[in-house]
Amino acid sequence: MMRFFVFIGMICLFSACVREQYRRIEGKIYGTYYRITYEAKEDFSEKLKAEMEKVNASLSMFNPRSVVARWNRGESEEVDSLFMRMFQAAEKINRETKGAFDITVAPLANAWGFGYKQNRFPLPEEIDSLLQYIGMEKLKIAGCHLLKEKKEMEIDASSIAKGLGVDLVAEFLEGHKVRNYMVDIGGEIRAKGESDKERPWRIGIDKPIGDVGVSGRELQMIIQFTGGAIATSGNYRNYYIHEGKKYAHTINPRTGYPVQRDILSSSVYAPTCMEADAYATAFMVLGLEESKKIVENNAEIEVCFVYEQEGENKVWMTEKFKDLVVKEE
């Protein structure tokens, strides 16, 4: 009998040491790729896709049936709970950045050809006329309705929605007791625990050297962490040239023009990917010095800025962000 209990005990001890299977799914969504890795006995693939699709149903400008698309067309003022979650976060970051982050930028994004409408290159007087439709202070929540001051106002949630999609997947996995996972949607990432290599998750941050393709990518650095989210925004890929001048996709909602700032790429580490996504965009608009002031007053975020000074690329990061950087091995 003693041998039997010892044998059973050894089986239990051995079983406790065996890790569950790491599963990987990947595909395309929101006009980009997704890669999800998680450790679990159950295959959650279809349920994770359903979580990501919630964002398309609520916040996508490109889905004509979405809450945002119908609101933009003036067909309905009613919004859902996911929209409300996005809006409350956007409103907070809008106030904190004094309007540098603003989801009402859609008319400007469309005018410059970066929204859901591919317009021609705008004239200065057209930009001036569109500024009257920009500003989150012109929106008001009334129960489950979002009211707009001017009927021409439209919302572009692309600078925060992708991060929210990452969070929905992460929250689903945590709700199902998954301790180790990494969710990557177009470079917006949230992770927890360890990878299958039994070490913190490692993520590469690209050098801002233009759209050179996957084979030509160079890394600025590699970071690692066991909990939290990282998002990077930059103007070195999504842009076009007009009459010899570069116009980037990040629009300054306060001026109406594409950003021409010293920050080349903005990486933000935050508790949620929605926050990281939005702050990374705002800092591209604000520039280095204004961004530093905001970061110094926000204990929840850590940042790394690659910026240009006197023709050279330089790096500035918070002290705690430095702790995330993987030292050369």
C-alpha positions as MATLAB code, in Angstrom:
seq = 'MMRFFVFIGMICLFSACVREQYRRIEGKIYGTYYRITYEAKEDFSEKLKAEMEKVNASLSMFNPRSVVARWNRGESEEVDSLFMRMFQAAEKINRETKGAFDITVAPLANAWGFGYKQNRFPLPEEIDSLLQYIGMEKLKIAGCHLLKEKKEMEIDASSIAKGLGVDLVAEFLEGHKVRNYMVDIGGEIRAKGESDKERPWRIGIDKPIGDVGVSGRELQMIIQFTGGAIATSGNYRNYYIHEGKKYAHTINPRTGYPVQRDILSSSVYAPTCMEADAYATAFMVLGLEESKKIVENNAEIEVCFVYEQEGENKVWMTEKFKDLVVKEE';
ca = [
       0.000    0.000    0.000;
       2.843    2.388    0.818;
       4.418    1.754   -2.592;
       1.093    2.558   -4.232;
       0.811    5.983   -2.524;
       4.440    6.802   -3.308;
       3.825    5.885   -6.970;
       0.677    8.049   -7.147;
       2.550   10.888   -5.444;
       5.334   10.695   -8.009;
       2.803   10.832  -10.859;
       1.140   13.898   -9.341;
       4.483   15.609   -8.807;
       5.557   14.855  -12.378;
       2.233   16.059  -13.789;
       2.535   19.355  -11.923;
       5.852   19.993  -13.641;
       4.521   19.418  -17.141;
       3.497   22.669  -18.807;
       0.333   22.928  -20.841;
       0.512   23.286  -24.589;
       1.475   26.641  -26.097;
      -0.951   27.420  -28.885;
      -0.484   29.911  -31.713;
      -2.987   31.461  -34.070;
      -2.424   34.146  -36.665;
      -4.253   35.889  -39.466;
      -5.411   39.292  -40.676;
      -7.720   41.810  -39.062;
      -8.145   45.613  -38.941;
      -6.121   45.827  -42.151;
      -3.077   44.280  -40.497;
      -1.864   40.972  -39.035;
      -2.461   39.337  -35.677;
      -0.430   36.745  -33.808;
      -1.595   35.260  -30.530;
       0.382   32.796  -28.419;
      -1.027   31.349  -25.203;
      -0.592   28.367  -22.904;
      -3.801   26.399  -22.395;
      -5.369   22.973  -22.668;
      -8.287   24.349  -24.661;
      -8.161   25.802  -28.164;
      -9.744   29.268  -27.978;
      -9.078   30.232  -31.608;
     -12.648   30.923  -32.687;
     -13.533   32.708  -29.462;
     -10.474   34.947  -29.742;
     -11.435   35.870  -33.308;
     -14.900   36.729  -32.036;
     -13.373   39.057  -29.436;
     -11.398   40.895  -32.116;
     -14.462   41.184  -34.348;
     -16.264   43.094  -31.595;
     -14.044   46.058  -32.434;
     -14.991   45.881  -36.124;
     -18.673   45.810  -35.197;
     -18.386   48.867  -32.982;
     -15.427   51.057  -33.967;
     -14.428   50.381  -37.575;
     -14.907   53.232  -40.070;
     -14.569   50.685  -42.856;
     -17.498   48.536  -41.706;
     -20.604   50.404  -42.946;
     -22.752   48.688  -40.310;
     -20.537   49.582  -37.331;
     -21.633   51.912  -34.550;
     -19.016   54.486  -35.588;
     -19.911   54.360  -39.312;
     -23.603   54.823  -38.625;
     -22.868   57.678  -36.193;
     -20.586   59.343  -38.753;
     -23.356   59.225  -41.358;
     -25.853   60.693  -38.895;
     -28.054   57.587  -38.972;
     -27.920   56.898  -35.250;
     -26.648   58.611  -32.106;
     -26.872   55.409  -30.075;
     -23.574   53.825  -29.003;
     -22.718   50.492  -27.399;
     -20.714   49.596  -24.291;
     -17.489   48.971  -26.242;
     -17.757   52.386  -27.883;
     -18.355   53.934  -24.454;
     -15.256   52.247  -23.062;
     -13.172   53.615  -25.938;
     -14.716   57.072  -25.674;
     -14.077   57.432  -21.952;
     -10.391   56.527  -22.388;
     -10.076   58.838  -25.404;
     -11.703   61.696  -23.508;
      -9.279   61.307  -20.592;
      -6.204   61.279  -22.840;
      -7.605   64.173  -24.881;
      -7.794   66.308  -21.730;
      -4.383   65.226  -20.502;
      -2.720   66.024  -23.842;
      -4.678   69.280  -24.329;
      -6.257   68.085  -27.542;
      -3.223   66.419  -29.124;
      -5.145   63.139  -29.066;
      -8.582   63.604  -30.613;
     -10.834   60.990  -32.206;
     -12.838   63.680  -34.057;
      -9.901   64.016  -36.463;
     -11.732   61.962  -39.144;
     -12.581   64.890  -41.483;
      -8.913   65.888  -41.547;
      -7.685   62.306  -42.018;
     -10.058   61.955  -44.966;
      -8.978   65.274  -46.451;
      -5.335   64.201  -46.391;
      -6.143   60.771  -47.845;
      -5.464   58.718  -44.699;
      -9.054   57.971  -43.671;
     -11.828   55.927  -45.236;
     -12.164   58.528  -48.003;
      -9.245   58.904  -50.405;
      -9.492   62.599  -51.215;
      -7.160   64.690  -53.304;
      -4.439   66.833  -51.737;
      -6.311   69.554  -49.746;
      -5.963   73.299  -50.145;
      -5.167   75.427  -47.051;
      -8.645   77.012  -47.063;
     -10.208   73.523  -47.017;
      -8.189   72.574  -43.931;
      -9.186   75.813  -42.217;
     -12.854   75.109  -42.893;
     -12.610   71.580  -41.452;
     -11.167   72.694  -38.108;
     -14.643   73.770  -36.964;
     -15.613   70.079  -36.876;
     -12.648   69.018  -34.722;
     -12.650   68.802  -30.929;
     -13.908   66.242  -28.424;
     -15.314   69.056  -26.301;
     -17.993   69.356  -29.013;
     -19.305   65.889  -28.137;
     -21.639   65.040  -25.275;
     -22.727   61.705  -23.797;
     -26.422   61.513  -22.960;
     -27.259   58.084  -21.579;
     -26.420   55.609  -24.341;
     -26.294   58.338  -26.986;
     -23.402   60.474  -28.236;
     -24.494   63.927  -29.340;
     -22.446   66.121  -31.684;
     -22.389   69.883  -31.842;
     -22.163   69.920  -35.646;
     -23.694   67.314  -37.935;
     -20.539   67.188  -40.098;
     -18.434   65.826  -37.220;
     -17.023   62.322  -37.664;
     -14.999   59.949  -35.491;
     -11.819   58.088  -36.385;
     -11.002   55.638  -33.586;
      -8.132   53.909  -35.408;
      -5.506   55.348  -33.047;
      -7.061   53.579  -30.052;
      -9.297   50.784  -31.379;
      -6.527   48.366  -32.309;
      -5.146   48.578  -28.781;
      -8.611   47.909  -27.408;
      -8.819   44.816  -29.615;
      -5.591   43.557  -28.050;
      -7.040   44.174  -24.587;
     -10.230   42.254  -25.357;
      -8.226   39.181  -26.341;
      -5.966   39.499  -23.283;
      -8.942   39.904  -20.955;
     -10.657   36.858  -22.452;
      -7.542   34.746  -21.848;
      -7.157   36.002  -18.291;
     -10.832   35.313  -17.690;
     -10.127   31.707  -18.654;
      -7.199   31.451  -16.216;
      -4.505   31.633  -18.888;
      -1.331   32.716  -17.102;
       1.040   32.930  -20.071;
       0.130   34.717  -23.282;
       1.185   37.321  -25.828;
      -1.270   39.157  -28.100;
       0.160   41.057  -31.071;
      -2.096   42.966  -33.462;
      -0.099   44.977  -35.964;
       2.702   45.590  -33.487;
       0.412   46.602  -30.604;
       1.212   44.044  -27.922;
       0.030   42.907  -24.516;
       1.653   40.029  -22.685;
       1.674   38.223  -19.371;
       3.809   35.541  -17.767;
       6.440   33.686  -19.768;
       6.976   32.447  -23.302;
       7.493   28.790  -24.177;
      11.227   29.471  -23.696;
      10.498   29.924  -19.982;
      11.575   33.561  -19.906;
       9.784   36.930  -20.120;
       8.199   37.767  -23.452;
      10.602   39.573  -25.766;
       9.515   42.223  -28.258;
      11.580   44.050  -30.866;
      11.169   47.780  -31.469;
      12.006   48.796  -35.031;
      14.380   51.547  -36.006;
      12.434   54.355  -37.710;
      14.127   53.968  -41.082;
      11.196   53.828  -43.503;
       9.148   51.076  -45.076;
      11.962   48.751  -46.073;
       9.986   45.502  -45.837;
      10.385   42.657  -43.393;
      13.757   41.514  -44.738;
      15.254   44.981  -44.353;
      13.973   45.736  -40.854;
      16.472   46.758  -38.209;
      15.756   46.728  -34.505;
      16.312   49.746  -32.316;
      16.213   47.499  -29.259;
      14.608   44.417  -27.712;
      12.560   44.723  -24.558;
      11.100   42.070  -22.270;
       8.365   41.995  -19.653;
       5.993   39.655  -17.819;
       2.948   41.907  -17.731;
       1.642   45.009  -19.461;
       1.321   46.412  -22.973;
       3.524   48.169  -25.524;
       2.535   50.226  -28.561;
       4.726   52.121  -31.011;
       3.646   54.933  -33.289;
       5.779   56.397  -36.066;
       5.562   58.331  -39.299;
       8.289   56.435  -41.106;
       6.019   53.979  -42.953;
       2.534   55.302  -43.633;
       3.102   58.448  -45.675;
       3.133   59.804  -49.222;
       5.203   62.295  -51.180;
       3.545   65.328  -52.780;
       5.615   67.745  -54.840;
       8.767   66.485  -53.194;
       7.510   66.811  -49.607;
       6.679   63.968  -47.228;
       3.219   63.920  -45.608;
       2.763   61.449  -42.745;
      -0.455   59.793  -41.578;
      -0.490   61.280  -38.072;
      -2.590   64.452  -38.213;
      -2.238   67.228  -35.654;
      -5.875   67.942  -34.695;
      -4.907   71.376  -33.383;
      -3.476   72.611  -36.695;
      -5.135   70.332  -39.239;
      -1.843   69.347  -40.851;
       0.241   66.141  -40.807;
       2.749   66.027  -37.981;
       6.191   67.498  -38.604;
       7.789   66.930  -35.201;
      11.157   65.836  -33.852;
       9.888   62.459  -32.582;
      10.370   59.750  -35.215;
       8.873   56.915  -33.172;
       7.071   56.817  -29.865;
       6.916   53.583  -27.820;
       4.675   53.512  -24.760;
       4.541   50.808  -22.075;
       1.267   50.917  -20.132;
      -1.123   48.692  -18.156;
      -3.450   48.353  -21.164;
      -2.810   48.400  -24.896;
      -5.623   50.880  -25.467;
      -3.776   53.421  -23.327;
      -0.409   52.631  -24.896;
      -1.882   52.993  -28.395;
      -3.476   56.379  -27.716;
      -0.523   57.900  -25.845;
       1.920   56.773  -28.544;
      -0.120   58.708  -31.127;
      -0.480   61.783  -28.903;
       3.268   62.002  -28.312;
       3.920   62.004  -32.051;
       1.740   65.119  -32.226;
       3.199   66.835  -29.165;
       6.900   66.448  -29.867;
       9.686   65.648  -27.425;
       9.576   68.416  -24.842;
       5.794   68.553  -24.392;
       5.642   64.750  -24.242;
       8.288   64.612  -21.516;
       6.178   66.868  -19.303;
       3.156   64.595  -19.629;
       5.203   61.467  -18.959;
       6.716   63.003  -15.820;
       3.212   63.503  -14.406;
       1.890   60.043  -15.275;
       3.250   57.222  -13.107;
       1.408   54.527  -15.097;
       3.300   54.874  -18.383;
       6.932   54.446  -19.438;
       8.221   55.625  -22.793;
      11.000   55.450  -25.345;
      11.280   58.209  -27.957;
      13.511   58.026  -31.004;
      13.908   61.620  -32.148;
      15.896   63.701  -34.578;
      18.263   66.413  -33.418;
      20.636   68.288  -35.705;
      20.317   65.589  -38.362;
      21.037   62.682  -35.985;
      18.697   60.097  -34.482;
      18.807   59.993  -30.697;
      16.972   58.043  -28.004;
      15.312   59.250  -24.818;
      13.586   56.888  -22.404;
      12.318   56.879  -18.852;
      14.374   55.131  -16.207;
      11.873   52.304  -15.777;
      11.705   51.751  -19.534;
      15.466   51.216  -19.438;
      14.816   48.282  -17.090;
      12.796   46.599  -19.857;
      15.623   46.696  -22.398;
      17.384   43.379  -22.952;
      21.106   43.769  -22.534;
      23.359   42.155  -25.133;
      24.000   38.511  -24.299;
];
